[in-house]
Amino acid sequence: MKLPLPLYTIVLFFLVLSLPQALLAQRLVSGQVLDARSELPLEGVTITASSGEQAVSNETGGFGLTVPETARRLSFSYLGYRTQSLAIPSEGRELRVLLQPTGASLQEVVVTGYQTNRPLLETAGALSVVGSEVLQRFDESSLVRAINTVPGVRMEERAPASYRISIRGSSLRSPYGIRNVKLYYNGIPLTEATGVTQLNLLNAANFSQVEILKGPTASIYGAGTGGTILLEPRRAEAGKSQLEVGATAGSYGLRRYAATASSGSEKSNLLVQYSRQQYDGYRDQSALDRHVLLISPEFYISDRQTVAASILYSNLYYELPGGLTRQQYDENPRQARGGVFGSVAQNASMNQEAINIGVKQAYQFSDSWQNTTAIYGSHRYQDHPFNTDYERNAYQEFGGRTSFVNKSHIGSIATTYTFGGEFQRGLEVARTYENQGGSPDSLRSDDEIVSKTGFAFAQAELELPADIIATVALSLNDTQYDITRLAQATSGGPYNYIRDFEAVLSPRVALLKRLTNEVSVHASVSSGFSPPTEEEILTSEGTLNQNLEAEKGVNYEAGIRGFALKSRLTFDVVGFYFRLSETIVSRQDISSVAVFRNVGSTSQKGIETMLGYMIIDDARLTLSQLRVWGSYTYNHFRFKEYQRDDMVLSGNKLTGVAPHTATAGIDVLTKPGLYLYTTANYVDEIPLNDENTVYSDAYLVLGARVGYKRQLAGRLGLDIFGGADNLTDEKYSLGNDLNAFGGRFFQPATDRSFYGGIRVSYNL
């Protein structure tokens, strides 16, 4: 139908009026991206608007991006540099963006340890950071190799996913599992009220950063003499929505698949990740199958309020090959433990299914007051046939943590006060049976254990004249176990046992002095208190260990850290002396069950060093970055007072601790996207029994990863990689069984092995 001329005129008139409005709905944002250190232009940086538009910087570092009026932020990402998010400036103003290399100086690395949220250069204490760039040096199938780059820390893998972490010799009482080291995930306790951490339920890809606090940290993180590990979850990059899939395959049947969806905006951040890892095993009876689902949302309610949550579901199965004698280890390291209670015959394995849900809120009441509160709940089910018994356990726990921070002044002295508390309560229903070829038989024990632990803490931090920061902290810790022995209840005997460890005050005093803008020194004295875990009180074969006391210790340390030579050289050196009393040690009895006792005291002295040097750091060159780094640890650990029956062991070396360890690496990044990481790890011989009559061999292993990482066509990202572990083909034991009965000390590690994979991302 033909419209009359006046209507044509009206339509055309409105179209002309709306055209300027359509043009005004978009605008051009431009600027330049530079290296923060050299201020040289960076070519190939991906710029992503919060509304989805993308551009890539040119050879001068310049970029131009047309975005709608609704866009609020730009995200800048580049291989070898930290991703940065900036607000879009007012129209007509160009951006000048300085990207920090991943090897940024200590001045730039902000840590959450001791809840100070200060740069590492202003943090008093022996603290190491394992960033995402370190985690991605390896194949992400395990945290072991990344954690072992840190001086003073040793992570072991007795079997695939059977982890043990030692900070300054704290594995003395850990024949298996992680004890005497407290772990937090996103500020929520991952260590259970029982004192044990189920780290094997997660994988390395769940974390963006790991902070390790060495020695007693009871002032903020409660009971413990070993240390504290803070795990930061992966988050979506600000202003970017992305889909990512990856696959890795390697020697001995390694398969790993992962899919991640993430979206970051001004008001929220959401990451959903699923991964599955399978492994046929280097040794007999050493297969693995693990599923992990992580949902990690974060909401920015207002400028004052942030709410974050984490949902972790894990389904884990792995087999236990068992320890070997020296003769078996020399003859065939790939065999499993044999005999009547052999690992294959008894189907020795771990079956766990768990879910952990936590919610955390940070609220800024005013410029001087803020609060962070977290609550969580978890459930875990275990079904484990072991070599000599069969365990079926169900565990439930809830808990919470809150901390208040007040910033004020005492005269002209700026002060920060932190105080709060933490509480955990767990209930475990544990039944132990005879193991008949991998199936439960007659009932051995039937127990219900209620574990309760908590502490209150307070800390004051004062910024004194002459660039001195003083910290004074105190915590009051309490732990209780309530054990009901249902099997004994039917026989009319005593069936309830309560062990309440007396509340203990643990202080910490620290001083830090900024010598220059590039160097600081620090010193601290801290007290530690570590009650026995539930598994040390009630052993796996059902015996109550009623006389076990808590460990107590005092730690003295001093260190220097900083950077020099135009920020190319970074260094961190610390010396410490730790005196531990009521030391808990473990031994295996004839049935291979670990039993625990207090044996007097230990003297632990050591030096920990970390060095890094950036040889080349020029984004214009084909070889754009070349960095070398290394760490070294010296341990002089001795039993100070130790007598077992008629045998005096005072003066012996501390079991399970190598006197010398060292790690070194070379990182190579190129402008086209090729990269190479090499890592060498040396461990000295380790005493495997308290008598110091058996030692593991010293070893040097070399690993490497090479790959190509590039942003293609703006939205598509590609990372193709391949690598090798134990290139030196060393024969060594990673995760020795200490004081093992029958001489079964050795848990052989994998020989030379290879892997390769691909990761593809797409920016929506």
C-alpha positions, 0 to 999 in steps of 0.5 A: 500500500502506498503511503501518502507523501506527508507520512513519507516526510514524517518518517524521513524526519524522524530517521534524520533526528535519530541518526545522531543519537545512533552515532552518539550511542558509540564512542572510540577509546584509544591509548597506548600499552607499555611495559611498566618497567621499561615503558617500551610499547607492547605489541599484541596486547588483547584489549577487551571491553566489558561489553565484549568488543576487542582489539589488539595493540599495534607495534607502537603499543597503540590501540583504538576500540569502538565501544557502546555507551554501556561499556564501563571497563577495559581489560588488558591481557598479554602473555608474560604480564599480569592482566589489568582492568581499567575504567573507560575514561571520559571522552577525548582522553587517551589511556596510558596503560602500564602492564606489570610483568609476571616477574614483578618486583616484591614492591608490587606483589600484594599478599593477604598473609597476616591479614595486612594486605600489604606488599610483600616488601612490607610484610614481616615474616617468612612468606612465599607466594606461588603465583599463577605463572609458577602453577602453569610451569607444570602440567597442573595434574599436581601441585607437588612440583610448583610447591617444591619451588619454595624454600623451606617447603617440601610436598610429597606424593606417596601415591597419585593424590596421596599428598603430604606437606612439610614446612620446616620439618612438620611432616615428622608426625605425618605418616600420611595425609596433611597434618600440622599445616593449616590450609584455607581456601578463599579465606575459609578453613580447608583443614577440618576440625580433626586437624587433617586436610583433604587437599587431594579432593582438589587440583592445581587448576582450582587455584590462582595463587598460593601463599605459604606462611612458614612457622607458627602463625597462631596469632591469626590462623589458630593452632599450629607449629608447622605453618599456614597455606592460603589458597586463592580460587581462580576468578574470571578476568575483569571485563571478560567473558570466556569459554575455555577447554583443555586436554592433556595426555601423558605417560602411564595413561595420564589423561586430564580434561577441563572445561571452564566458563567465566564472566567478569563485570563491574557487578559480578564475577562468576567462574564454573570449572569442571575437570577430570583426571585419570592415570593408570599408574607407574606402579602396580595398584596406583591408578587414579580417577578424580572429578572436580566441579568448582562454582565460584561466584562473587558479587559486588553489591556496592562500593562497600559490600562484596559477597563471594561463594564457593561450591566444591564437589569432588569424587576421588578414587585412587589406589595405594601401592604401599611401601617397598623394602630396599631390596624390592625397591632396587629389584623392581620399583614398579611393583606394589607391596606384596605378601599376605596383606599385599596392596593388589590382593587387598585392593588397597585404595581410597574412595572419597566423595565430598562437597564443601559450600562456603559464603563470605561477605566483606563489608566496609562500614566506614573509612576506618571499620570493615568486617569479613565474615565467612560460614561454611558446611561440608560433607565427606564420605569415605570407603577405604580398603587398606592393607590390614583393615577396611574403613567406612567413614562419614564426616560432616562439619560446619564452621565460620570465621569473622574478623574486624579491621579498624584503621586509626591513629595514636597521635601521628602513628597510623595503626591497624587493629584486627580482631576476630575468631574462628570455630569449627565442629565436625562429626565423624561416624567411623567403622573399621572392619577386617579386610578380606580381599578388598571387602569388609568382613567382621566389625573391629570398631564402631565410633562417633567422634565430635571434634570442636576447635576454635580460637580468638585472635587480636593483632595491632600493627603500628607504622612507626617513624623511620619506616618501621612497622611493628606488629603485636598479636595474640590468640587463644586456642582450644580443641576438644574431642568427644569419642563415643565407642559404640562397640564397647557400649554393648559390653557394659564397659566405659564407652565415652572418652572426652579429651579437652586440650587446655586453652593456650595463649600464643603470641607473636611480635614482629618488626619490619624496617624499610631500609630503602624503597627497594630493601626491607629487613624483618624479625619476629618471635612467635609461639606455636601450639599444635594439639594432636589430630583426631587420627593421632588420638584414635588410630586406624586400628581402633586404639585410643591414645589417651596420653598424647599431649599437644606440641608447643614451640617458639620460633625466632627468625630474621630476614631481608628481602628486596630488589636491586639492579633496576628491579632485575634482581629479586632476593629473599633470605631468612634465617630461623631457630625453632625449639619444639617441646612435646614433639610428636613422632610416629612409628608403624607397628607390626600391622602397619598401623601408625602409632604416636607418642611424645618424645621430648624436644627438637632443635630446628635451625635453618636458612631459606633463600630465593633469588631471581634475575631478569636477564632480558626484559624487552617487549620489542625483541623476538626473545622478549623475556629471559629470567633465571631463578633459584631457591636453596634451603639449609636445615640443621634439625636435631632431636634435642631430648629423645629416649625410647626405652633404653635407646638414647636418640638425642642428637640424631637428625630429624626424621624425614628432613633433607639437610640441603634442598635446591631448586633452579629454573630458566624462563624464556618468553618470545614475542611470537608466543613461544615459551620454555620453562625448565626446572631442576630440583635437588634433594639431599639424602633423608633419614628415614628412621629415628635411629638414623640407620636408613637413608633415602638416596639424594637425587636431582631431577630435571623437568621442562615445558615448551609451548606456543601461546597466542591470541588469534583473531582477537577472540580466540586464544590458543596454548599448545604445550608439551613437557617432560618430568624427570629428564635425568631418569633418576630413581628416587622415592617421593614420599617415604614411609618414616619409621616403617615396620619391616623396612618398607620405607620406599615409595618410588617416584615415576621415571622419565615421563612425557606429556602434551596438551592443548588449551583453547579459549574463546572470548564472548 
